[in-house]
């Protein structure tokens, strides 16, 4: 990561591993990113802490080592970004996973946190979860496909106009894959 300070990556693999202060930081990051216009799962900002808390609590409740994990990037003890990696245990598709909610707190943007998270999740997916490929869906019109492309992801398709942000503002949902 291109930043000053001490950084570390944390994995949360079970709901009971999530301390209440870190839960609060994840929710606050999600609120901040969404309200700054980030494509973070809530399409219509502004959102409140309580609105996001319900989604965060569901995500945390579903954590399980082989099915869903949170990956968090911390700088000097502060949450700088996070993502969620999931896999379906169905044997037909258990060899690939999906990356969700990739977020860098606005105070840490432009410092390589997002790229570092994506490099770390690549290693985690391959070495710890035994995955062979990763998928994600990104909102069109904000340059996310270029960001992921620089990290080795390939666009594999689009759902044209799938995301309606406002009347007259339909965006493509861009489907991307990364071979591990």
N, C-alpha and C positions, 0 to 999 in steps of 0.2 A: 504494500500500500504506500502511496506517496503522501504521507502525512507526518506530522510531528507528534510525538507521544508514543506511549506503549500500547500496542494493539494485541488483541487475542480473539480467537474464535471459540464460541461456546456452542455445544450441541445440547438440545433438550429433546429427549426421546420418550419421556413419560410425563404425564400431567403433574405427578407429585414432585418432579424435579424443578418445577417453575416457581421461583420465589415471587412473592407478591410485589416486591419492588421492581423486579424485571418485567413482570406482567404489566405493571403500570407503564414502564418505559416503552414496551412494545406497542401498547395502545396509544400512548402519546405520540410516538413516531408515526403510527398509522394515521392518526388524526392530522398531524402536521403535513405529512406527505400528500394526503388526499386533499386537504384544504389549499395546498400550494399547486394543485392541478395534476398531481401524480396519478398514474393509472394503477391504482392500488386496490381495486376491488369495490370501491364505492364510487359510482359514476356521477353523483350529483352533490358536489360540495356546496355549502359547508356541511361537515359532519361534526358530531359532538363525541365526547369521550364515551358517554353511555351508549350511543349507537354502535360505536366500534367495539366496545367491550363485549357485547353479545357475540359478535363474529369471532373476536379473539378468544373468548372463553370456549366456544365450540371447537375452534382450531386446536387449542391446548388440550381439551378433553379427548380429542381424537388421536393424540400422539401415541405412537407405539414404535419400538425400534425398527421393526421390519416393514412398517406401513407408512408412518408419517413422522417427520422430524422437523424441528426448528433449528436453523443455523443462524447464529447471531454474531455480529462483528462489534466489538467494543474497543474504544480508544480511551485510554486513561480512565477506565472504569465506567465510561458512559456508552450507552447503546448508540452506535453509529449507523447500523443497518441490520436488516434481517431478511430471511426468506423461509419458505416452507417447501420441503421436498416430500412427495407422496408417491406411493406405488400401490397398485391393485394387486392383491394376492392371488387373483385368478391365474392359474398356470399358463393360460394362453397369452397373457400380457404381463406377467410378473417380471419379465426381463427388462422392462423399461419403467421409468418414473416420470413424474411431472414436477416442474418447478413453479411455485405460486408466490405471489405477493412480494416480489423482489423490491426492496425498498432501501434507500439511503436517506437518512435524516437530512433535512435541508441544510443543517449546520455543517454537514460533512460532505456536501456535494463537490464534485470536481477533484476529489482527493484519492480516487482509486478504490474507494470502499466497495462500490458495486462490482467492479471487475474482480476484486479480491474475493468477494463472496462467491461469485460465479466460478472462479478457479477452485475455491475450497469445496463447493458443492460437487464439482466434477470429480474430485478425488474421493470425497465421502461416498458418492453414489457408486463409484467403481469399486473402491477398496473395502468399504464397510457394508454396503447394501447389496453388492454383487450385481449391480445393474449394468446393462450393455449400452443403453442409450437414454437420453433425457429429451423430454418434450416441454414446450411452453407455448402459451398464447400471449401475444403482445398487442396492445392498442396501436393501430396505424395512425399516422399523422403527427407523431411526436419524436420520430427518429430512433425508436427502440430497436427496430430491425438492424440499423447500422451499428448500434452499441453491441448487440448480441453477435452480429456478423463478425465484428472485429475479434470476438472471443472464440470463433470457430463454429458458431451455430449456423445452420443453413435454413433458409426459408423453404418450407415444403408445401405451402399452400396459403390461401386466404379465404376468408368468408367475407365477401364484399358487403359493405354497409351493415354488418352484423351488430355494431354497437351504436346506439342512438344516444348521443350525449345531450342533444337539444334538437328542437325542430329545425330541420335543414342541416344538422351537423351529424351525419352518419359517418362512422369510421369503419375501416376494415379491421377484422381480427386476423392477425398475422400468426400463422402456425409455423413453429420453428422446431428443429431437432438437432441434437448433438450426439454423435457416435462416440462412445467411450472406449 
